[in-house]
Amino acid sequence: MGARVVFHIDFDYFFAQCEEIRIPDLKSKPVCVCVFSDRGGDSGAIATANYIAREFGVKSGMPISFAKKD
């Protein structure tokens, strides 16, 4: 049996980067990809954020309402 290879791939930034590629003007701006709930308003969570948004303290799993605060 050959050597076993295990890959660990971090997709945390992947979806935000897809949006930056799709819309190049976003590359210099904070970008968050969100998962919304059916409760309306800002209910839901941050799925991922680019590095610029992370500098503002935005993190994956954070409620959208928290991420929008100053």
HUMO-V363269 format. One line per field, one symbol per residue. psi: psi as a letter, one per 20 degrees, with the letter a starting at -180 (. if undefined). burial: b if it has 9 or more other C-alpha atoms within 8 Angstrom, else e. Layout:
psi: ???
burial: ???
//
This chain:
psi: prqppppopojhighhhghhghnhiihjqppqpqoqrjirckparpgrqrhghhhjjpqpipqghghiq.
burial: eeeeeeeeeeeebebbbebbeeeeebbeebbbbbeeeeeeeebbbbbbbbebbbeeebbbebbbeebeee
//
